[in-house]
Amino acid sequence: MVKIGNIELGEFPLLLAPMEDVSDPPFRAVCKQNGADLMYTEFISSEGLIRDAAKSVQKLDIFDYERPIGIQIFGNEIESMREAAAIAEEAGPDILDINYGCPVHKVACKGAGAGILLDIDKMVEMTAEIVKRVNIPVTVKTRLGWSHDTIRIVEVAERLQDIGIQAISIHARTRQQMYKGEADWSWLNLVKDNPRLHIPVFGNGDIDSPEKAAEYKAKYNVDGMMIGRASIGYPWIFNEIKHFLATGEKLQGPDLNERLAVAKKHLDFSIEWKGEKQGILEMRRHYTNYFRGMPNFKQYRTEMVTADTYEQVCEILNQVSEVYSDYEFQPQ
C-alpha cells in the first residue's frame, strides 16, 4: 500500500499531473470518474494568492468527490511561499504540493518552478519552511535537473525527504529539454536504489499507453505514475492502465457515444464552474483529443472551436453523433 502521510493510495497509484489551463475541476472530474487515484490542481502563483488575485484564488476550488486532492503552488520567494502555503491549506486540500518542475521561461527564469534547480540549497530551505508552516503532507514535483550536466536528483530527493516531504514526483527530463526528447527514467531507478530513501517516488514523462506503463513499472521500480498530456481528451487512460496491469489485457477503448457523453459532461461542468463564455472558451483545447483519429473531422473541429454558445456546441456534437454513428475507433 502506497501512502502519503496517512493517505492510502493503493498498491500502484496513478496520479493526474498538475497542468496549467488543463487540470481544472471540470477536467479533474472526468479523470476521477475514470480511475485517477490522486489529483492536483493547476499550479497556483504564491504571489497571486497573497495578493488575493481572482484567477489564483479560483484555482483553490476543490470538491469532496475529488479526494484525495492536492493543491500545488509555485514561487521564488520563501516568505511568499510560506504565506501561500497557509492560504492553500485553508482551502482544505489533503496534500500541499510544491512545483519545482515548470520549465516555461516566465516561471523558470525568475527562479521559480524548475528555475530553483539552479539553487538546491534554496530549494531545500524553502521546502523546509513550507513543511513547518502547514499541518498537511507536503509533496514535491520536480525535474531531473536544470540541464544534463547539473542533474542531482538523487541528492535532491534525499535532502527533501530529510526535511519532511512525504512523496516526490519526478518528471524524467531536464528543464533544458522542456518537453522534447525522450524522458530518461533510468535516473528514477537511481533515486529508488538509494537505501536511505523511504518516501514514495512517482514517475512522470512519456506514459501514454498501458503497455508502456507496464514496461516502466517493471523496469524502473517506481511506486506509482503521474499521467499528464496523455490524459488530455482521454481520461480513460487511468482505468485502461489499471486493467492492463491487473490482467495483461487491454480494455476496449471508449466508443463514439462514450466520448460524446464525457465531452458533454466536461463541457457542462466547465460552464457551471466558469460561466458560459469562459467555460466554452476553455473547453476548446480538449475537443481535438476527445475525437482524435476520426477521418475528415476538420470541419467539425473548426466549428467546435469557434462556436460561441452552449446550444451551438451541443448541435455540433449531435451532428457528429449522426454522421459518425458507424465509426469504430482504433485502439490507442
C-alpha positions as CSV (number, residue, x, y, z in Angstrom):
1,M,0.0,0.0,0.0
2,V,1.4,3.4,-1.1
3,K,0.8,6.1,1.4
4,I,1.4,9.9,1.6
5,G,1.2,10.6,5.3
6,N,-1.9,8.7,6.4
7,I,-3.5,8.9,2.9
8,E,-3.7,5.4,1.4
9,L,-3.5,5.4,-2.4
10,G,-3.5,1.7,-3.3
11,E,-0.7,-0.6,-4.4
12,F,0.4,1.3,-7.5
13,P,-1.4,4.7,-7.7
14,L,-1.9,6.7,-10.9
15,L,-1.8,10.5,-10.4
16,L,-3.2,13.2,-12.6
17,A,-0.4,15.7,-13.2
18,P,-1.0,19.4,-12.4
19,M,-1.2,21.1,-15.9
20,E,-1.7,24.8,-16.3
21,D,-5.0,25.6,-18.1
22,V,-5.9,21.9,-18.1
23,S,-6.2,20.4,-14.6
24,D,-9.2,22.4,-13.5
25,P,-12.2,21.0,-11.6
26,P,-14.2,20.0,-14.8
27,F,-11.2,18.1,-16.2
28,R,-10.4,16.6,-12.8
29,A,-14.0,15.4,-12.5
30,V,-13.8,13.2,-15.7
31,C,-10.4,11.9,-14.7
32,K,-11.6,10.9,-11.2
33,Q,-14.5,9.1,-12.7
34,N,-12.1,7.2,-15.0
35,G,-9.6,6.0,-12.4
36,A,-7.2,8.7,-11.2
37,D,-6.2,7.9,-7.7
38,L,-4.7,11.3,-6.7
39,M,-5.1,14.6,-8.5
40,Y,-3.5,18.0,-8.2
41,T,-4.8,21.5,-9.1
42,E,-3.2,23.6,-11.7
43,F,-0.2,25.3,-10.2
44,I,-1.0,28.5,-8.3
45,S,1.2,31.6,-8.0
46,S,2.2,32.3,-4.5
47,E,2.3,36.0,-5.3
48,G,-1.2,35.7,-6.7
49,L,-2.6,34.1,-3.6
50,I,-1.1,36.5,-1.1
51,R,-2.4,39.4,-3.3
52,D,-5.8,37.8,-3.5
53,A,-5.8,37.7,-7.3
54,A,-9.1,36.4,-8.6
55,K,-7.5,33.9,-11.0
56,S,-5.3,32.4,-8.4
57,V,-8.0,32.2,-5.7
58,Q,-10.4,30.5,-8.1
59,K,-7.8,27.7,-8.6
60,L,-8.2,26.8,-4.9
61,D,-11.7,25.4,-5.7
62,I,-11.8,21.7,-4.7
63,F,-14.7,19.3,-4.2
64,D,-15.2,16.4,-1.8
65,Y,-15.6,13.8,-4.6
66,E,-12.1,14.7,-5.8
67,R,-10.4,13.5,-2.6
68,P,-7.6,12.9,-2.1
69,I,-6.7,16.1,-3.8
70,G,-3.6,18.3,-3.6
71,I,-3.2,22.0,-4.2
72,Q,0.1,22.9,-6.0
73,I,1.8,26.3,-5.5
74,F,4.9,27.9,-7.1
75,G,7.1,30.9,-6.5
76,N,10.6,32.1,-5.9
77,E,10.4,33.9,-2.6
78,I,10.5,31.9,0.6
79,E,8.2,34.1,2.7
80,S,5.6,34.4,-0.1
81,M,5.6,30.6,-0.4
82,R,5.1,30.2,3.3
83,E,2.1,32.6,3.3
84,A,0.7,31.0,0.2
85,A,1.0,27.5,1.7
86,A,-1.0,28.7,4.7
87,I,-3.7,30.2,2.4
88,A,-3.8,27.0,0.3
89,E,-4.2,24.8,3.5
90,E,-7.2,26.8,4.5
91,A,-9.0,25.7,1.3
92,G,-9.0,22.2,2.7
93,P,-6.8,20.0,0.5
94,D,-5.4,16.7,1.6
95,I,-2.0,17.5,0.3
96,L,0.1,20.6,-0.5
97,D,2.4,20.2,-3.5
98,I,5.3,22.4,-4.4
99,N,6.1,23.0,-8.1
100,Y,9.8,22.7,-8.7
101,G,9.4,21.5,-12.3
102,C,7.7,24.1,-14.5
103,P,10.1,24.8,-17.4
104,V,8.4,27.7,-19.1
105,H,10.6,30.8,-19.4
106,K,8.4,33.3,-17.5
107,V,8.5,30.9,-14.4
108,A,11.8,29.2,-14.5
109,C,13.9,32.2,-15.4
110,K,12.6,34.0,-12.4
111,G,13.9,31.3,-10.1
112,A,10.5,29.5,-9.6
113,G,9.5,26.1,-10.9
114,A,12.4,24.3,-12.5
115,G,14.5,27.5,-12.0
116,I,15.1,26.6,-8.4
117,L,17.1,23.6,-9.6
118,L,20.0,26.0,-10.1
119,D,20.0,26.6,-6.3
120,I,19.4,23.4,-4.5
121,D,20.2,24.9,-1.1
122,K,17.4,27.5,-1.5
123,M,15.1,24.7,-2.7
124,V,15.7,22.8,0.5
125,E,15.3,25.9,2.7
126,M,12.1,26.9,1.0
127,T,10.6,23.4,1.3
128,A,11.6,23.2,5.0
129,E,9.8,26.4,5.7
130,I,6.7,25.2,4.0
131,V,6.7,21.9,5.8
132,K,6.9,23.7,9.1
133,R,4.1,26.1,8.1
134,V,1.3,23.6,7.3
135,N,-0.2,20.6,9.0
136,I,-0.9,18.5,6.0
137,P,1.5,16.3,4.0
138,V,3.8,18.3,1.6
139,T,4.9,16.7,-1.7
140,V,7.2,18.0,-4.4
141,K,7.1,17.7,-8.2
142,T,10.4,18.4,-9.9
143,R,12.6,17.5,-12.8
144,L,15.9,15.7,-13.1
145,G,17.8,19.0,-13.1
146,W,18.3,22.2,-15.0
147,S,20.5,20.5,-17.6
148,H,22.1,17.1,-18.1
149,D,25.3,18.4,-16.6
150,T,23.6,19.6,-13.4
151,I,21.5,16.6,-12.5
152,R,21.5,16.0,-8.7
153,I,18.1,14.3,-8.4
154,V,19.3,11.5,-6.0
155,E,20.7,14.1,-3.6
156,V,17.7,16.3,-4.0
157,A,15.2,13.6,-3.2
158,E,17.1,12.5,-0.1
159,R,17.5,16.1,1.2
160,L,13.9,16.9,0.6
161,Q,12.8,13.8,2.4
162,D,15.0,14.6,5.3
163,I,13.3,18.0,5.9
164,G,9.9,16.5,5.8
165,I,8.3,16.0,2.4
166,Q,6.1,12.8,2.2
167,A,6.4,12.0,-1.6
168,I,8.2,13.2,-4.7
169,S,7.1,13.1,-8.3
170,I,9.9,13.3,-10.9
171,H,9.4,14.3,-14.5
172,A,12.3,12.5,-16.1
173,R,13.5,15.4,-18.2
174,T,15.7,18.3,-17.5
175,R,14.5,21.9,-17.7
176,Q,16.7,22.3,-20.8
177,Q,14.7,19.6,-22.6
178,M,11.4,21.2,-21.9
179,Y,9.0,18.6,-23.3
180,K,11.3,17.4,-26.1
181,G,13.3,14.2,-26.5
182,E,12.7,11.0,-24.5
183,A,12.3,11.1,-20.8
184,D,15.2,9.3,-19.1
185,W,13.6,7.2,-16.3
186,S,17.0,5.5,-15.5
187,W,17.5,8.3,-13.1
188,L,14.4,7.3,-11.2
189,N,16.0,3.9,-10.7
190,L,18.9,5.6,-9.0
191,V,16.6,7.5,-6.8
192,K,14.8,4.4,-5.7
193,D,18.1,2.5,-5.2
194,N,19.1,4.9,-2.5
195,P,18.9,2.9,0.7
196,R,18.1,6.0,2.7
197,L,15.1,6.9,0.7
198,H,11.7,5.7,2.0
199,I,9.1,8.1,0.7
200,P,7.1,7.2,-2.4
201,V,8.6,8.1,-5.8
202,F,6.2,8.7,-8.7
203,G,7.5,8.7,-12.2
204,N,6.3,11.2,-14.9
205,G,7.0,11.6,-18.5
206,D,6.0,9.8,-21.7
207,I,3.5,7.4,-20.2
208,D,0.9,7.3,-23.0
209,S,-0.3,3.7,-23.1
210,P,-1.0,0.7,-20.8
211,E,1.9,-1.2,-22.4
212,K,4.4,1.5,-21.6
213,A,3.1,1.9,-18.1
214,A,3.6,-1.9,-17.5
215,E,7.1,-1.8,-19.1
216,Y,8.2,1.2,-17.0
217,K,6.7,-0.2,-13.8
218,A,8.7,-3.4,-14.2
219,K,11.9,-1.7,-15.3
220,Y,12.2,1.4,-13.0
221,N,10.7,0.3,-9.7
222,V,8.7,3.4,-9.1
223,D,5.8,3.5,-6.5
224,G,3.3,4.9,-9.0
225,M,3.0,7.1,-12.0
226,M,1.8,10.6,-12.8
227,I,0.0,11.0,-16.1
228,G,-0.1,14.3,-17.9
229,R,-0.5,15.1,-21.5
230,A,-1.8,11.6,-22.4
231,S,-4.9,12.2,-20.3
232,I,-6.0,15.4,-22.1
233,G,-9.1,14.4,-24.0
234,Y,-8.6,10.8,-23.0
235,P,-9.3,10.4,-19.3
236,W,-9.9,6.7,-19.9
237,I,-6.2,6.1,-19.8
238,F,-6.2,5.7,-16.0
239,N,-8.6,2.7,-15.9
240,E,-7.0,1.3,-19.1
241,I,-3.6,1.2,-17.4
242,K,-5.0,-0.3,-14.2
243,H,-6.8,-3.0,-16.1
244,F,-3.7,-3.9,-18.1
245,L,-1.5,-4.0,-15.0
246,A,-4.0,-6.3,-13.3
247,T,-4.8,-8.7,-16.2
248,G,-2.3,-8.2,-19.0
249,E,-5.2,-7.4,-21.3
250,K,-6.3,-4.2,-23.0
251,L,-9.7,-2.8,-22.3
252,Q,-11.9,-1.9,-25.2
253,G,-11.5,1.8,-25.7
254,P,-14.4,4.2,-25.5
255,D,-16.8,4.3,-28.5
256,L,-18.2,7.4,-30.0
257,N,-21.2,7.6,-27.7
258,E,-19.0,7.4,-24.6
259,R,-16.6,10.1,-26.0
260,L,-19.6,12.3,-26.8
261,A,-21.1,11.8,-23.3
262,V,-17.8,12.5,-21.5
263,A,-17.1,15.6,-23.6
264,K,-20.6,16.9,-22.9
265,K,-20.2,16.2,-19.2
266,H,-16.9,18.1,-19.3
267,L,-18.5,21.0,-21.1
268,D,-21.4,21.2,-18.7
269,F,-19.2,21.3,-15.7
270,S,-16.9,23.8,-17.4
271,I,-19.8,26.2,-17.9
272,E,-21.2,25.6,-14.4
273,W,-17.8,26.4,-12.9
274,K,-16.7,29.3,-15.1
275,G,-19.8,30.6,-16.8
276,E,-20.9,30.1,-20.3
277,K,-18.5,32.4,-22.1
278,Q,-15.3,31.3,-20.3
279,G,-16.4,27.7,-20.0
280,I,-16.9,27.3,-23.7
281,L,-13.7,29.1,-24.5
282,E,-11.6,26.9,-22.2
283,M,-13.1,23.7,-23.5
284,R,-11.8,24.3,-27.0
285,R,-8.4,22.9,-26.2
286,H,-9.9,19.5,-25.4
287,Y,-12.0,18.7,-28.5
288,T,-9.2,17.6,-30.7
289,N,-8.2,15.0,-28.3
290,Y,-11.6,13.7,-27.5
291,F,-12.1,12.9,-31.2
292,R,-8.6,12.2,-32.3
293,G,-8.3,9.9,-35.2
294,M,-11.7,10.5,-36.7
295,P,-11.5,10.9,-40.5
296,N,-12.5,14.1,-42.2
297,F,-13.2,15.7,-38.8
298,K,-11.6,19.1,-39.5
299,Q,-14.9,20.8,-40.3
300,Y,-16.5,19.8,-37.1
301,R,-13.4,20.6,-35.0
302,T,-13.3,24.1,-36.6
303,E,-17.0,24.6,-35.8
304,M,-16.5,23.5,-32.2
305,V,-13.6,25.8,-31.5
306,T,-15.4,28.8,-33.0
307,A,-18.9,28.2,-31.5
308,D,-19.9,30.9,-29.0
309,T,-22.9,29.4,-27.3
310,Y,-23.7,26.2,-25.5
311,E,-26.6,25.4,-27.9
312,Q,-24.2,25.7,-30.9
313,V,-21.7,23.3,-29.3
314,C,-24.4,20.8,-28.5
315,E,-25.8,21.0,-32.0
316,I,-22.3,20.2,-33.5
317,L,-21.9,17.3,-31.1
318,N,-25.3,16.0,-32.2
319,Q,-24.2,16.2,-35.9
320,V,-21.0,14.3,-35.1
321,S,-23.1,11.6,-33.4
322,E,-25.2,11.2,-36.6
323,V,-22.5,11.5,-39.2
324,Y,-20.1,9.1,-37.4
325,S,-22.6,6.7,-35.9
326,D,-21.0,3.7,-37.5
327,Y,-17.4,4.7,-36.9
328,E,-15.2,2.5,-34.8
329,F,-12.2,3.9,-33.1
330,Q,-8.8,2.1,-33.4
331,P,-7.1,1.1,-30.1
332,Q,-5.0,3.9,-28.6
